């Protein structure tokens, strides 16, 4: 693969790849492309059954930047810190089986609700409900500052992986190691302006729905059913029950949830503005810098969301110690909740590469 030199290059590679993948979905889900088999290391078989745990023992609140952040904490206060970040439409329960495994290994585990989810609240009514990538990533470093965590291993998927990538790339001194489900996520609205083949555009239907007033109203009215549909399509082989979904869906009742979700996807398309105070950081992100911290990228073999089945398109963006692991067994987009042992193992392994 040629070196990736511009934001447009990596985004076009990602988006064009999705166009091809959408037309060969079966092969995509089995991860049977290129160098995946040569680079894949399957994590140990699950030692904990997904769904064994249903809640966190400790939920806390702390002021951090513009937010009062709700977060779960477990493990020894003096243990090596791990920060776990969820995406949309998920919440901290994606890591409910991961956390105990890490605690048993001696880690201090922090799992925050992203802005617009659960008990996280904006501290001021006047604060713009902004979901641009720089703002959401800074929420994480602000939380680390508030908790006096200088450096942490960061594990994440979906929106959370984007934030984790940003921290690892821009502030590597804060990131001891990165576990990123899906690979490399740094991009910009400019890089996403190019159209995709129809089959690939179809995978992003909700993004275009959210670009309309009808979509905003529809998501506000049907957010529970909407999120369940995304879960089903993104993890087609995960037979989650209603109780599992409902525990997470409760976090969507956050008063800012709809505003944050809508702004995120409109901002990506250049249909909503961010804030000037983040412009310098966004410029650095748009340059798609390499990530030099130790990294393990994970992918499920049955991910129904737009994704790369192997790391060939983004491998050169990671210049430090690195592994790619394809997690087999019908694992979809919500990998930490579907395969908690494999995810926890990656967290444990990444600083030992």
DANORNOR-V690457 format. One record per residue. N is the residue number from 1. PHI is phi in radians with two decimals (none if undefined). PSI is psi as a letter, one per 20 degrees, with the letter a starting at -180 (999 if undefined). NEAR is the number of other ideal C-beta (glycine too) atoms within 10 Angstrom. Layout:
n & phi & psi & near
N & PHI & PSI & NEAR
N & PHI & PSI & NEAR
This chain:
n & phi & psi & near
1 & none & p & 11
2 & -1.22 & q & 7
3 & -1.08 & q & 7
4 & -1.67 & o & 20
5 & -1.91 & i & 10
6 & -2.37 & q & 12
7 & -1.03 & h & 19
8 & -1.11 & h & 18
9 & -1.06 & g & 14
10 & -1.21 & h & 21
11 & -1.21 & h & 21
12 & -1.16 & h & 16
13 & -1.05 & g & 17
14 & -1.09 & g & 23
15 & -1.25 & g & 20
16 & -1.17 & h & 15
17 & -1.08 & g & 21
18 & -1.07 & h & 23
19 & -1.10 & g & 18
20 & -1.19 & g & 14
21 & -1.13 & h & 21
22 & -1.13 & h & 18
23 & -1.63 & i & 13
24 & -2.43 & l & 13
25 & -1.08 & h & 13
26 & -1.07 & g & 7
27 & -1.13 & h & 13
28 & -1.06 & g & 23
29 & -1.17 & h & 21
30 & -1.49 & i & 14
31 & 1.15 & k & 21
32 & -1.80 & l & 14
33 & -2.26 & p & 17
34 & 0.93 & c & 15
35 & -1.64 & j & 13
36 & -1.02 & g & 19
37 & -1.11 & h & 11
38 & -1.20 & h & 8
39 & -1.79 & i & 17
40 & -1.38 & p & 18
41 & -2.25 & o & 12
42 & -1.44 & p & 12
43 & -1.17 & r & 20
44 & -0.98 & q & 9
45 & -1.03 & q & 9
46 & -0.98 & p & 18
47 & -1.67 & i & 11
48 & -2.26 & p & 15
49 & -1.32 & p & 10
50 & -0.94 & p & 20
51 & 1.66 & j & 15
52 & -1.06 & g & 11
53 & -1.84 & q & 18
54 & -2.13 & i & 11
55 & -2.75 & r & 10
56 & -1.71 & q & 19
57 & -1.23 & h & 11
58 & -2.27 & o & 9
59 & -2.05 & p & 15
60 & -2.27 & r & 14
61 & -2.30 & q & 14
62 & -2.67 & q & 15
63 & -1.30 & p & 12
64 & -2.61 & o & 22
65 & 1.11 & c & 19
66 & -1.45 & i & 18
67 & -2.00 & q & 24
68 & -1.81 & o & 14
69 & -1.59 & p & 26
70 & -1.58 & p & 22
71 & -2.68 & q & 25
72 & -1.64 & q & 22
73 & -2.36 & p & 18
74 & -2.60 & q & 19
75 & 1.70 & r & 21
76 & -1.20 & p & 11
77 & -1.09 & h & 8
78 & -1.75 & j & 8
79 & -1.37 & r & 15
80 & -1.04 & p & 20
81 & -1.39 & q & 21
82 & -2.26 & p & 31
83 & -2.00 & p & 27
84 & -2.01 & p & 29
85 & -2.13 & p & 28
86 & -1.60 & r & 28
87 & -2.18 & b & 22
88 & -1.94 & p & 21
89 & -1.72 & n & 27
90 & -2.28 & a & 27
91 & -2.76 & a & 26
92 & -1.11 & h & 26
93 & -1.17 & i & 25
94 & -1.06 & h & 26
95 & -1.97 & j & 31
96 & -1.16 & h & 24
97 & -1.66 & i & 24
98 & -1.30 & g & 29
99 & -0.96 & g & 26
100 & -1.05 & h & 20
101 & -1.13 & g & 22
102 & -1.26 & h & 26
103 & -1.06 & g & 18
104 & -1.14 & h & 12
105 & -1.64 & j & 16
106 & 1.69 & j & 12
107 & -1.50 & q & 22
108 & -1.62 & o & 20
109 & -1.95 & p & 30
110 & -2.09 & p & 25
111 & -2.27 & n & 27
112 & -1.55 & q & 30
113 & -1.30 & p & 22
114 & -1.10 & q & 30
115 & -0.91 & p & 25
116 & 1.60 & j & 26
117 & -2.30 & q & 26
118 & 0.94 & c & 24
119 & -1.66 & j & 16
120 & -1.26 & p & 25
121 & -2.33 & q & 18
122 & -1.28 & p & 20
123 & -1.35 & i & 13
124 & -2.31 & q & 9
125 & -1.16 & h & 5
126 & -1.43 & i & 7
127 & -1.21 & p & 14
128 & -1.08 & p & 15
129 & -1.39 & n & 16
130 & -1.80 & p & 22
131 & -2.10 & j & 25
132 & -1.10 & q & 22
133 & -1.06 & h & 26
134 & -1.15 & g & 22
135 & -1.10 & g & 25
136 & -1.20 & h & 21
137 & -1.16 & g & 25
138 & -1.16 & h & 21
139 & -0.98 & h & 21
140 & -1.25 & g & 28
141 & -1.18 & h & 21
142 & -1.11 & h & 17
143 & -1.13 & g & 22
144 & -1.04 & g & 23
145 & -1.09 & g & 13
146 & -1.10 & h & 15
147 & -1.60 & j & 20
148 & 1.02 & k & 7
149 & -1.76 & o & 17
150 & -1.33 & h & 10
151 & -2.62 & q & 16
152 & -2.55 & q & 25
153 & -1.36 & p & 25
154 & -2.04 & p & 30
155 & -2.13 & p & 30
156 & -2.88 & r & 27
157 & -2.52 & r & 28
158 & 0.96 & c & 23
159 & -0.91 & h & 24
160 & -1.08 & h & 30
161 & -1.15 & h & 25
162 & -1.06 & g & 23
163 & -1.09 & g & 26
164 & -1.09 & g & 28
165 & -1.04 & g & 30
166 & -1.08 & g & 26
167 & -1.10 & g & 25
168 & -1.08 & h & 27
169 & -1.37 & g & 25
170 & -1.60 & h & 19
171 & -2.30 & m & 16
172 & -1.07 & h & 16
173 & -1.18 & i & 9
174 & -1.67 & i & 19
175 & -2.12 & o & 27
176 & -1.28 & h & 19
177 & -2.98 & q & 26
178 & -2.17 & p & 29
179 & -2.04 & o & 30
180 & -2.09 & o & 27
181 & -1.35 & o & 30
182 & 1.79 & i & 26
183 & 1.75 & c & 23
184 & -1.81 & p & 27
185 & -2.17 & j & 25
186 & -1.23 & p & 25
187 & -2.76 & a & 21
188 & -2.78 & q & 19
189 & -0.99 & h & 20
190 & -1.07 & g & 12
191 & -1.26 & i & 20
192 & -1.82 & j & 19
193 & -1.40 & i & 11
194 & -1.33 & p & 11
195 & -1.24 & q & 9
196 & -1.91 & r & 20
197 & -1.05 & q & 14
198 & -0.92 & g & 10
199 & -1.11 & h & 15
200 & -1.31 & h & 20
201 & -1.05 & h & 16
202 & -1.04 & h & 13
203 & -1.14 & h & 19
204 & -1.80 & k & 18
205 & -0.93 & g & 11
206 & -1.16 & h & 19
207 & -1.11 & g & 17
208 & -1.33 & h & 13
209 & -1.07 & g & 15
210 & -1.19 & i & 22
211 & -1.27 & i & 17
212 & -1.87 & q & 13
213 & -1.12 & h & 8
214 & -1.03 & g & 10
215 & -1.12 & g & 19
216 & -1.10 & g & 18
217 & -1.16 & h & 11
218 & -1.12 & g & 16
219 & -1.18 & h & 21
220 & -1.08 & h & 14
221 & -1.40 & h & 11
222 & -2.08 & k & 12
223 & -1.02 & h & 17
224 & -1.11 & g & 15
225 & -1.19 & h & 11
226 & -1.10 & g & 19
227 & -1.12 & h & 22
228 & -1.11 & h & 18
229 & -1.08 & g & 13
230 & -1.12 & g & 18
231 & -1.02 & g & 23
232 & -1.16 & h & 14
233 & -1.35 & h & 15
234 & -1.40 & h & 22
235 & -2.34 & m & 23
236 & -1.13 & i & 16
237 & -1.86 & j & 15
238 & -1.61 & o & 22
239 & -1.60 & m & 8
240 & -1.25 & q & 18
241 & -1.69 & r & 8
242 & -1.07 & h & 9
243 & -1.10 & h & 9
244 & -1.10 & g & 18
245 & -1.14 & g & 17
246 & -1.12 & h & 11
247 & -1.07 & h & 15
248 & -1.33 & g & 24
249 & -1.03 & h & 20
250 & -1.04 & h & 14
251 & -1.26 & i & 23
252 & -1.37 & i & 21
253 & -1.39 & i & 11
254 & -0.90 & p & 21
255 & -1.08 & i & 10
256 & -1.84 & j & 17
257 & -1.05 & g & 24
258 & -1.13 & g & 19
259 & -1.05 & g & 19
260 & -1.21 & g & 22
261 & -1.08 & g & 25
262 & -1.14 & g & 23
263 & -1.12 & h & 24
264 & -0.97 & g & 24
265 & -1.30 & h & 21
266 & -1.23 & h & 20
267 & -1.08 & g & 18
268 & -1.01 & h & 21
269 & -1.54 & j & 15
270 & 1.35 & j & 12
271 & -1.68 & i & 14
272 & -2.40 & q & 17
273 & -1.49 & q & 13
274 & -1.63 & b & 19
275 & -2.07 & q & 13
276 & -1.04 & h & 8
277 & -1.15 & i & 11
278 & -1.76 & j & 17
279 & -1.05 & g & 12
280 & -1.15 & h & 10
281 & -1.21 & g & 18
282 & -1.07 & h & 19
283 & -1.13 & h & 11
284 & -1.17 & g & 15
285 & -1.12 & g & 24
286 & -1.09 & h & 19
287 & -1.33 & i & 13
288 & 0.79 & m & 25
289 & -1.17 & q & 17
290 & -1.27 & r & 14
291 & -1.99 & p & 26
292 & -1.83 & i & 15
293 & -1.26 & q & 25
294 & -0.96 & p & 22
295 & -2.42 & p & 27
296 & -2.10 & p & 26
297 & -1.70 & p & 26
298 & -2.06 & q & 27
299 & -2.57 & q & 24
300 & -1.52 & q & 31
301 & -1.43 & i & 22
302 & -2.35 & l & 21
303 & -1.29 & o & 27
304 & -1.59 & i & 21
305 & -1.52 & r & 19
306 & -0.97 & p & 20
307 & -2.89 & r & 21
308 & -1.71 & p & 26
309 & -1.34 & i & 23
310 & -2.55 & r & 23
311 & -1.66 & j & 26
312 & -0.96 & g & 18
313 & -1.18 & h & 19
314 & -2.20 & j & 25
315 & -0.94 & g & 18
316 & -1.27 & i & 15
317 & -1.40 & i & 23
318 & -1.93 & o & 26
319 & -1.85 & i & 12
320 & -1.69 & a & 15
321 & -1.09 & p & 15
322 & -2.72 & q & 20
323 & -2.50 & q & 19
324 & -2.05 & p & 23
325 & -2.24 & p & 21
326 & -1.61 & o & 23
327 & -1.67 & o & 26
328 & -1.68 & r & 16
329 & 1.97 & k & 14
330 & 1.36 & k & 16
331 & -1.53 & p & 26
332 & -1.75 & b & 25
333 & -1.24 & h & 27
334 & -1.50 & m & 28
335 & -1.03 & g & 26
336 & -1.06 & h & 31
337 & -1.44 & h & 27
338 & -1.47 & h & 26
339 & -2.40 & m & 29
340 & -1.10 & h & 27
341 & -1.14 & g & 19
342 & -1.12 & g & 24
343 & -1.19 & g & 30
344 & -1.07 & h & 32
345 & -1.08 & h & 24
346 & -1.12 & g & 29
347 & -1.05 & g & 25
348 & -1.13 & h & 19
349 & -1.37 & h & 17
350 & -1.11 & h & 24
351 & -1.49 & j & 16
352 & -1.96 & j & 8
353 & -1.06 & 999 & 12
